[in-house]
């Protein structure tokens, strides 16, 4: 059996001997033995906070390498403690001592 391509450039049949693969190889087993390493840039913003929540709820799927923020050193410190991170970077120089 060979692969047939339709006019929309989509594969309509798999190649012989080939198994279909999901778009995300980790989606089949999100609790992988090899967690993904991530750094969260802007962890105190709205998207960053959602990302931190996702990481906290999936600790065995991800290893957080670093968190960064612009000025909110208090929330950055809370996130770093919650995730057990030792690398937290703040852009605001006046917050260096506080962090």
C-alpha positions as CSV (number, residue, x, y, z in Angstrom):
1,X,0.0,0.0,0.0
2,X,1.4,3.4,-0.8
3,X,0.5,6.8,0.5
4,X,-2.1,8.8,-1.5
5,X,-2.1,12.6,-1.3
6,X,-5.4,14.4,-1.9
7,X,-5.8,17.8,-3.5
8,X,-5.7,19.4,-0.1
9,X,-2.2,18.0,0.5
10,X,-3.2,15.7,3.2
11,X,-2.2,12.0,3.5
12,X,-5.2,9.8,3.0
13,X,-3.6,6.5,3.7
14,X,-0.5,5.6,5.8
15,X,2.6,4.2,4.3
16,X,2.9,0.4,4.4
17,X,4.4,-0.7,7.8
18,X,4.1,2.8,9.3
19,X,2.0,3.4,12.4
20,X,0.2,6.7,12.8
21,X,1.9,9.0,15.3
22,X,0.2,11.6,17.5
23,X,1.2,15.3,16.9
24,X,2.8,15.4,20.4
25,X,4.8,12.2,21.2
26,X,4.4,12.9,24.9
27,X,0.6,13.1,24.7
28,X,0.3,9.3,24.9
29,X,2.1,9.3,28.3
30,X,2.2,12.8,29.9
31,X,3.9,11.3,33.0
32,X,7.0,10.6,31.0
33,X,10.2,9.2,32.7
34,X,12.1,12.0,30.9
35,X,10.5,15.3,32.0
36,X,10.8,18.3,29.7
37,X,13.0,21.1,31.0
38,X,11.4,24.5,30.8
39,X,12.1,28.1,31.9
40,X,9.2,30.5,32.3
41,X,9.8,34.0,31.1
42,X,7.4,36.5,32.6
43,X,6.1,34.0,35.2
44,X,4.2,36.7,37.2
45,X,2.1,37.9,34.2
46,X,-1.3,36.3,33.5
47,X,0.0,33.7,31.0
48,X,3.0,33.1,33.2
49,X,0.8,32.4,36.3
50,X,-1.3,30.0,34.3
51,X,1.9,28.3,33.1
52,X,3.2,28.0,36.7
53,X,-0.1,26.4,37.8
54,X,0.2,23.9,34.9
55,X,3.8,23.1,35.9
56,X,2.9,22.7,39.6
57,X,0.0,20.3,38.7
58,X,2.3,18.3,36.4
59,X,5.6,18.1,38.3
60,X,6.6,14.7,37.0
61,X,6.2,15.8,33.4
62,X,8.3,19.0,33.7
63,X,11.5,20.2,35.3
64,X,11.5,24.0,35.8
65,X,15.0,25.4,35.2
66,X,14.3,29.1,35.9
67,X,11.6,31.7,36.4
68,X,11.8,35.4,35.4
69,X,9.7,38.5,36.0
70,X,9.8,42.2,35.4
71,X,9.0,43.9,38.8
72,X,6.8,41.6,40.9
73,X,9.5,40.1,43.1
74,X,7.1,38.9,45.8
75,X,5.1,36.7,43.5
76,X,8.3,35.5,41.7
77,X,9.7,34.5,45.1
78,X,6.4,32.7,46.0
79,X,6.5,30.8,42.7
80,X,10.1,29.8,43.1
81,X,9.5,28.5,46.5
82,X,6.4,26.6,45.4
83,X,8.2,25.0,42.5
84,X,11.5,24.5,44.5
85,X,13.5,26.6,42.1
86,X,16.8,28.2,42.9
87,X,17.0,30.4,39.8
88,X,14.7,33.4,39.9
89,X,15.6,36.4,37.7
90,X,14.0,39.9,38.2
91,X,14.5,42.8,35.8
92,X,13.9,45.5,38.3
93,X,17.3,46.3,39.9
94,X,15.7,47.9,42.9
95,X,14.2,44.4,43.8
96,X,17.5,42.6,43.8
97,X,18.0,42.7,47.5
98,X,14.4,41.9,48.3
99,X,14.4,38.8,46.0
